[in-house]
Amino acid sequence: MNDTPETSIQVVVLGSGTSTGVPMIGCECEVCQSGDPRDKRLRPSLLVRFGSREVLIDTGPDLRQQALRASMRRLDAILITHRHADHILGLDDVRPFNFVTRSSVPLYGSAEVLEAIRHAFAYAFSDAESLSSRPKIQLFEIRQDGPVNIHGLEFQPIPVIHGDTVCMGFRFGNVAYLTDFREVPETSLEKLQGLDILFLDALRHKPHPTHSTVESSLKLAEVLRAKRTFFTHISHDLSHAGTEASLPENIRLAYDDLTLESPWRLPSENQSA
């Protein structure tokens, strides 16, 4: 259990890096060799705490390390943005949470995401007897046009374009998390008004076929006008200190273990949920 007050949503950036993480294996560039702890970036993931609940957005390969650092004691639900390896391959680390609660964890994702998880983690869904423990996960399909209510907090899917893939961002309360996109459709922009906190993909300066750049995300941030915007899914092309020095005051780079809060009140009928 955590002591996050029921008058706020707390978000913890578990990982602010791209698919290789930073430092990248075998790289000796300035950022990979940096002594600034904000340049050490695990694979992308966000922890959402509200009331006594803890929800993960994405379960990348670094989940064990991230959960230990964030002192996670429970896991009430998982939301998956898309099926790429850096967003799902930590699912086996759900097992310790199963040991504690003696129950399965609900996981929400698109039909494509659920198919990929059933394939990659076939052993978890097998009816065959096993002497080893397996992650206990219940799969639920989410659609682009409907929110998911998790213990009183609604998570609104925000479809974005990630190369040839549709990736789901999520809005919950006045916080929105958009990772892995190059384009945000107009219909999605309409759902991102009046935000306290906004996370945007900003891989690097150089154009990329599937990710937004710093410059593109700056333009998007100017359109959406959130009170605070944080760039995430950052590659080793960007140093934290050097990049942040060139950004407007209300736009920062996210970094691992960054913790933020947004006002919100748990609906009274869910106080004891």
C-alpha positions in Angstrom: 0.0 0.0 0.0 1.2 3.5 -0.6 0.2 6.8 1.1 -0.6 8.8 -2.0 -3.5 11.1 -0.9 -6.9 10.6 -2.4 -6.9 14.2 -3.6 -4.2 13.6 -6.2 -2.9 11.4 -8.9 0.8 10.6 -8.6 2.9 9.6 -11.6 6.4 8.1 -11.4 8.5 7.9 -14.6 9.9 4.4 -14.3 11.7 4.7 -17.6 12.3 7.7 -19.9 14.6 6.0 -22.5 14.1 4.5 -25.9 14.1 0.8 -26.9 17.8 0.3 -26.3 18.0 2.2 -23.0 20.7 4.8 -22.2 23.5 4.1 -22.0 23.3 1.9 -25.1 25.3 -1.4 -25.1 28.7 -0.8 -26.7 28.3 2.9 -27.1 31.0 5.4 -26.0 29.2 8.6 -26.9 29.1 11.6 -24.6 25.6 10.9 -23.3 26.2 7.2 -22.8 29.4 8.0 -20.8 27.7 10.9 -18.9 27.9 11.1 -15.1 24.5 12.9 -14.9 22.1 10.4 -13.4 19.3 11.9 -15.6 21.1 10.6 -18.6 20.6 7.0 -17.3 17.4 6.0 -19.0 15.6 2.6 -18.6 13.0 1.5 -21.1 9.7 3.5 -21.2 7.1 3.0 -18.5 4.9 5.0 -16.2 3.5 4.2 -12.7 0.2 5.8 -11.8 -0.7 5.9 -8.1 -4.1 7.1 -6.8 -5.7 6.4 -3.5 -4.2 3.0 -2.5 -4.0 1.8 -6.1 -1.0 1.3 -8.4 -1.4 1.0 -12.2 1.4 0.4 -14.8 1.4 1.8 -18.3 3.7 -0.7 -20.2 5.9 -3.4 -18.8 9.2 -3.2 -20.5 12.3 -5.4 -20.0 13.5 -3.3 -17.0 10.3 -3.8 -14.9 12.0 -5.7 -12.0 14.6 -2.9 -11.5 11.9 -0.2 -11.9 9.5 -1.8 -9.5 12.2 -2.1 -6.8 13.3 1.5 -7.3 9.8 2.7 -7.0 9.1 0.5 -3.9 6.0 -1.0 -5.6 4.1 -3.3 -3.2 1.1 -4.0 -5.3 -0.1 -4.0 -8.9 -3.8 -3.3 -9.5 -3.8 -3.2 -13.4 -1.7 -2.9 -16.5 -2.3 -0.8 -19.6 -0.3 -1.5 -22.7 0.3 1.2 -25.3 1.3 -1.2 -28.1 2.9 -4.5 -28.8 6.6 -3.6 -29.3 9.2 -5.5 -27.2 10.3 -2.6 -25.2 6.8 -2.2 -23.9 5.7 -5.8 -23.1 8.8 -8.0 -22.4 8.8 -7.5 -18.6 5.4 -9.2 -18.1 7.0 -12.2 -16.4 7.9 -9.9 -13.5 4.2 -9.7 -12.6 4.7 -13.0 -10.7 5.9 -11.4 -7.4 2.8 -9.3 -7.3 0.7 -12.5 -7.8 2.6 -14.0 -4.9 1.6 -11.1 -2.6 -2.0 -10.7 -3.6 -2.7 -14.3 -4.6 -4.7 -13.1 -7.5 -4.3 -12.3 -11.2 -3.6 -8.8 -12.6 -6.0 -7.4 -15.2 -4.2 -6.2 -18.4 -5.8 -3.9 -20.9 -4.7 -3.5 -24.5 -5.9 -3.5 -28.1 -6.7 -6.7 -29.9 -3.3 -6.6 -31.6 -1.6 -6.1 -28.2 -3.4 -9.1 -26.6 -2.6 -11.3 -29.6 1.1 -10.4 -29.2 1.1 -11.1 -25.5 -0.6 -14.5 -25.9 2.1 -15.4 -28.5 5.1 -14.1 -26.5 3.9 -15.4 -23.2 2.1 -18.6 -24.3 3.3 -20.5 -21.2 1.3 -18.0 -19.0 -1.9 -19.0 -20.6 -1.3 -22.7 -21.0 -3.6 -25.3 -19.3 -0.6 -27.7 -19.0 0.6 -28.6 -15.5 3.8 -26.8 -14.5 6.2 -27.1 -11.6 7.3 -23.5 -12.1 5.2 -20.4 -11.3 3.7 -18.4 -14.2 2.5 -14.8 -14.3 -1.3 -14.7 -13.7 -2.8 -12.1 -16.0 -6.4 -11.5 -17.2 -6.6 -10.0 -20.6 -9.2 -7.3 -21.5 -9.6 -5.7 -24.9 -9.9 -1.9 -25.0 -11.2 0.1 -27.9 -10.2 3.5 -29.1 -13.6 5.1 -28.4 -14.2 4.1 -24.8 -12.5 4.7 -21.4 -11.4 2.0 -19.0 -12.5 2.5 -15.4 -9.9 1.2 -12.9 -11.1 1.5 -9.3 -12.7 4.9 -10.0 -10.1 6.5 -12.3 -11.0 6.6 -16.0 -8.2 6.0 -18.5 -9.2 7.4 -21.9 -7.4 5.8 -24.8 -5.7 8.4 -27.1 -4.8 6.8 -30.5 -1.6 8.1 -32.0 0.3 7.0 -35.1 3.6 5.2 -34.6 5.0 4.4 -38.1 2.6 1.8 -39.5 1.2 1.0 -36.0 -1.5 2.6 -33.9 -0.2 3.2 -30.4 -2.5 4.0 -27.5 -1.7 7.0 -25.4 -3.9 7.5 -22.2 -5.5 10.4 -20.5 -6.4 10.0 -16.8 -7.7 13.0 -14.8 -5.7 15.9 -16.2 -2.6 13.9 -17.0 -1.9 12.4 -20.5 0.9 10.0 -21.5 1.7 9.8 -25.2 4.7 7.7 -25.9 5.9 6.3 -29.3 4.2 8.4 -31.9 5.1 10.5 -34.9 1.7 11.9 -35.5 -1.3 12.8 -33.3 -4.6 12.8 -35.2 -6.9 15.8 -34.9 -9.5 13.6 -33.2 -7.0 12.8 -30.5 -5.9 16.4 -30.0 -9.5 17.2 -29.1 -9.2 14.9 -26.1 -6.0 16.6 -24.8 -7.3 20.0 -23.6 -7.0 21.4 -20.1 -4.1 19.2 -19.0 -2.0 19.7 -15.9 0.7 17.3 -17.0 1.5 16.0 -20.5 4.1 13.5 -21.6 5.3 13.5 -25.2 7.6 11.3 -27.2 10.7 13.3 -28.2 13.3 10.8 -29.4 16.0 13.2 -30.8 16.5 16.2 -33.1 17.1 14.2 -36.3 13.8 13.0 -38.0 12.8 9.4 -37.4 10.2 7.4 -39.4 8.2 6.3 -36.3 9.0 8.8 -33.5 8.5 12.5 -32.8 11.4 14.9 -32.6 12.2 17.6 -30.1 11.1 20.2 -32.6 7.9 18.4 -33.5 6.9 17.9 -29.9 7.7 21.5 -29.1 5.1 22.5 -31.8 2.6 20.1 -30.4 3.2 21.3 -26.8 2.5 24.9 -28.0 -0.9 23.7 -29.5 -2.0 21.7 -26.4 -0.8 24.2 -23.8 -0.6 21.9 -20.8 0.5 23.5 -17.6 3.6 21.3 -17.6 5.0 19.2 -20.5 7.7 16.5 -20.2 9.4 14.9 -23.2 10.1 11.1 -22.8 11.3 8.1 -24.9 14.6 9.9 -25.2 17.6 8.5 -27.1 21.3 8.9 -26.4 21.4 11.7 -29.0 20.0 14.1 -26.3 21.9 15.0 -23.1 19.5 16.0 -20.3 21.3 19.3 -19.2 22.2 20.5 -22.7 18.7 19.8 -24.2 16.7 21.2 -21.3 18.7 24.4 -21.4 17.2 25.2 -24.8 13.6 24.4 -23.8 10.8 26.8 -22.6 10.4 27.0 -18.8 7.2 24.9 -18.8 8.7 22.1 -21.0 11.2 19.8 -19.5 12.8 16.5 -20.2 11.5 13.6 -18.1 14.0 11.4 -16.3 13.9 8.1 -14.5 12.2 8.3 -11.1 10.7 11.8 -11.8 7.6 12.0 -9.6 4.7 14.4 -10.2 1.2 15.0 -8.8 -2.0 16.3 -10.3 -5.1 17.2 -8.2 -7.9 14.6 -8.4 -10.4 13.2 -6.0 -11.4 9.6 -5.8 -15.2 9.3 -6.3 -16.9 8.7 -3.0 -18.5 5.4 -4.1 -15.0 4.0 -4.7 -13.4 5.2 -1.4 -13.3 1.7 0.0 -12.7 -0.2 -3.3 
